Amino acid sequence: SYPELAGATIVLHDIDPARLSVAERLARRLAESTSMAPTIEATLELARALDGADHVVTTIEVGGARATRLDFEIPGRYGLRYTINDTIGIGGVMRGLRVLGPMLHIATDMERYCPDAWLLNHSNPLAMVVRAVSEVSRVRVIGLCHSVASTLDSVAGYVGVPADEIDYTSGGVNHLAFMLRLEHRGHDLYPALRDFAHGAGLPADDLVRLELLRRLGYYSTESSEHHADYNPWFIPKAGMVERFAVPIDEYLRRVDDGLGELAQTERDLDAGLPFEAERSGEYTAAIMAALAGGRPFRFVANVMNDGGLLTDLPADACVEVPATVDHDGLRPETVGALPLQCAAYVRGAVDTQALTVRAY
């Protein structure tokens, strides 16, 4: 849907030939619904996929559904419960140790086959991946997460303004960042948002974030479900799961739904049903289009804290800050210091990420 990307060659790669076949068939079917005439290729060979690439997009999960279930089941034997479990904590560490090998292999091969390409990574644990790649490779890497976009939708609904008219600054680390500034046409939205958080009839799926807003003074950029995993104040405390409607093991249900969706997609492809291409809420295509000379694009990037983007977090941390990308490249915004309570809140996550990368 971006004119700058018309005629692009899209090369799909996987280590699983069955999954790769589904992705190729789906991509071809989607391409038929557009006028952009992309060239679709598929290969089991990483080197062939990377050769001459302008961008490399990674969306991998090492070990698949089985490994994810183990991340829940083994801690569960010892009374440790989670909702998504993919960033820090037991699941984040284990997932990190699984994914860093393949990601560093991809980055190393990029240096050989496409040294000027951008690595656009969606794979969790996002900050660990960006940190590890940045420590051992010259590849330009950006970690991409859609949480801020969905957060703006939530804020818009609570205070009654259009999401695309909200001006914001956010900062922190992936899945543990905060909306530091929220304005609509120069008007501070935080008083209205705090009034909402202290009101009655709050949405059951956002009780954790609204409680953190009341306690810390800032609204988190991550969903209540996700956020409940990353501190000791909710799940481990008696009665808090019920009080704050924390959906324990929800991600396992999502994994099962995803496997069912994959099977349904194969059936729909076999039946010759049409698939319509629509823009998603992800940033990847907009970044590619901006780098190709399209409109500059402002989004939230996970990058290394070079130059003190967040001055009260370590220089070797992967931080999540607003950034603008255009034909000249990526320009992360210098946010400055986080509020003291927010900086203290996220430092444990930074240390977990550093220790996991060091362990690998």
N, C-alpha and C positions, 0 to 999 in steps of 0.2 A: 504493500500500500504506500510505499515511499518511492516517488519517481527516481530519486537518486540511485536506487538499488535495482532499477529495471535491468533485466538481462544478466543479473548476478548468477554466478555458479555456486550452488549450494551442495557441499560434499558432506554426506552423512557417514559417521563412523561409529561402530560399536564392536564389542568383542563377542556379542551374541548374534549369530546369523539370523535366528528367528525374529528377534526384536528389530534387528536392522532391516529385515524385509518389510515388517509392518511399517516402520518409519518411512522407508522409501516409498512404499505404495501410498501412504497417507500424504506425503509431501507432493507426490505427483498429482494426486487427486485434488489437493488444495490449490496447486499451481494452475490447474485447469479452470478454476473459478476466478482467476485474475487475468489482467492483460499485460502482466510484467514479463512473461516468457522467461522465467529462470531456467537454467540448466540444472537438473537434479542428478547427482551421482551418489553412489553408495559404495563403501569399501570396508573390508575387515582389516585393512592395513593402515596403521596410524600414519606412517611416513607418507603414503600416497595422499591421505586426507589433508595433511598439513602442507604439502609441497606448494609453495607460492601463495599461501593464504594471506588475505588482508586482515581477517579476524578469525579467532578461534573461540567458539562458544562451548563451555563445558557444563554439562548437566548430568553428572554421574553419581551413582550411589553404589559403592563397592560392597558386595555381599548381598545386595538386594533385600527382598522382604525377609528372608531367613535371618540375616544378620540384624536387621532392625528389631525383629521379635526377640532375639537374644538380648539386645540392649535393654529391653523391658523386663524380660522374664528372669534373668539372672539377678539384677538388683531387687526385683520383686520378692525373691526368696528371703531377702534380708530386710524386708519392710520398706524399701525405697521405691516410691511411686513417682511417675512422671506423666506429663501430657504429650509432649513431642520429643524432648530428650535428644536434641541434635546439635547443641551449641557448646555448652559447658556441662559440668556434671559427668556422671558415668557415661551416658550415651554420647555426649560431645567428645569426650576423650577417646572412647573406643572408635567412634566414627572417624575422628581425626587420624588416629593411627592407621585405619584402613585406607583412607582416601589419599593421604599425603604421598605415598609411593607412586601410584598412577599419575597424580597431578604433577609431581616433579619429573616424572618420565615424559609427560606431555610437554612440559616447559623446556626440558633439555632438547627434545626433538624439534621444538619450535626454533630454538637457537640455530639449529642446523638447516631446517627446511623453510622457515619463514621468519627470520630474525626481526623483521620490522612489524610483524603482526601484533595486534592487541589481543590479549587473553581476557575474555569476558566470562568470568566464572560465576555460576549460580550454585555450585555444589557446596553443601554444608559439611562441616562447620566453616563458614565463609571466611571468618577472620583468620583462622588457622591456615587455610589454604593460601590466602594472600600473603600472610607473613612468611610462610615457608618458601613459596615461590620467590618472593622478593629477597630472601636471604641467600638463595643459592643460584639465582638466575638473573640475567639482564632483561628478561622479557617484561614488557609493559603489561601489568595486570590490574584489573579492576574487579572488585567483588560487587555483585549486583543483588539487591534484595528489594522487594516491592513494599516493604512494611510502611514506609513513610507515606506512600501514595494512599494506601488503605487507611492510614491514620488520619490523613486530611479529610477523607470521606466521613469518618466518624465525627471529627470535630465539626465539620460542616453541618451534619445532621443535628448535633447537640446545640449549636448556637444559631442555626438558621441562616447561614450564608452559603453561597455556592463554593464548592471545593476549589474550583479553578481560579477563584478570586482571592484565595487566602495567600498571603505573603508570609513566609516562615523562615526560620533558621533552626536547624536541628544539630545535635552533636552527641557523641558517645561512641560506643562500639556496637557492632551488629547485634541486633535483638536486645540490646541494652542501651538505647539512646533516648534522648528526650527532646521534645519540642521546646526550644529555648525562647523562641519568639513566634507569636501567632497574631497576625494583623489582617484587617480587612479595610482597604482604602485608608490606611494610616491609623485605624482605630484598633486598640489593643483588645483582642478577643479573650484574654485570660480571665478577666472578671466574670464574664458571662459563662465561661467554661467552668470556673470554680463554683459559681452559683448552681450550675447544673449538677455538679458532683455532690453538692450538699443537699440536693433536693430529694424528692420521693419518687418511687417508681423507676428506679434506675434499671438499665438493660442488664439482664442476667448474664449475658456473654461478655460484659465489660466491667465487672465489679472489681477485679484486681487492679486494673489500670486507674480506675476512679479513686480507689483507696490510696494508691500510691500518689496520685495527684493531691489528695488531701494531706498526706503525710510529708511529701517531699516538695510540693509546690509546683511541680512540672508534670506534664502529661507524657507518658512513655510512647515511643514510636512503635512498639510491638504489641500484638494482641494480648488480652488478658490470659488466654489459654497458654500461649507461648511463655509469657512473662512469669507465670506462676512457677515454672521450672527453675528459675534462675536466682532465687533467693531463699532464705530459710524461714520466711515469715508466713507462708500459706500452707503448702502441702504437708510439711512435717508436723504442723501444730494441730492438736486435737480440735475437731469440729470446724476447721477453716475450709476444708474442701467443700463441705456442705454449705457453709455460710456464704462462700464466694463463688459457688457453682463452678468449681474447677473440674474440667472434664478429664479425669484420669484415664490413661490409655487411649485417648481419642485418636492419636496418630496411627495406632494399630488398626483401628477401624478404617481410617483413610487409606492405609496400605491395601487392605482387602478390597475397598471400593475401587482403588486404582487398578488392581489386577482384574477386577470385573469389567472395568471400563476398557482395558486393553483387549480382553476377550470379545467384548461387544464391538469394538472398533474393527477387529479382524472379521467378524461376521458381517458388519456393514460393508467393508471393503469387498468381501466375497460376493455380496449381494449386488454390488455395483451402485450402492447408494451415493448420492452426491455429498460432498463436504464443502462448506463455505468458509473461506478465509476471512477472519475478522481480526482487527488489531486487539492485542492483549494489553494488560496493564504493565507488562514488563518493559524495560528500558532498552533492550538490546538493539532492536532495529532502528530506533531513533538515534542512538549513539552512532551506529554505522552510517546512517544518512547524514548526520551532522559532520562526521569526519570526511565524508565524500563531497562536502560542499553545500549541504543543505542548511536548513535553519539551525542556529545554535540551540542547544538543548540543555536545560538545567534539570538536574536530577540529584539523587543521593548516591554517593560513591563510597565504597570501602577501599581505602588506600592506606599506605604507610604514613605515619605521622611525621614525615620529613618536613623540616622547617617549622615545626611547632604549630600545626593546624589546630590542635587542642593542647594548650600549653601546660595543663596540669596532668597530662598522661605521658607515659614514656615515649621517647623518640622512636623506639623500635616497635611500638604498638601499631596494630592495624586499627584505624579509626574510621568512623562513619560520619561524613560531613557532606553538605551540599557541594556540588561541582557543576561547572559548565563545560560542555564540549563543543568544539566547532572544527573547522578545517585545519586550524593550527594545533589542535590537540586538546588535552584535558587540563582544566584549571580548577583544582580543589580550592574551596574557600577557607580562609583562616578564620576560625570561629573564636579563638582565644581560650579563656579559662571557662571550664564548666562551673556551675554553682558547686560549692564545696561538698554539699550532701550528695549531689549527683556524681561527682568525681569519685568520692569514697565508695559509692554504690557500685561503680563499674570496675574499680581497680582489681577486685578479685577475679573477674572474668579475664582481664588482661593477663594476670599472672597465670591463670589456668591455661590460656592459649600459649603463652611463652613456654611453660613447662612441658606441654604436650608436644610442641614443635621441637624443643630440645630433646625430649625423650625419643622422638622418631629419629 
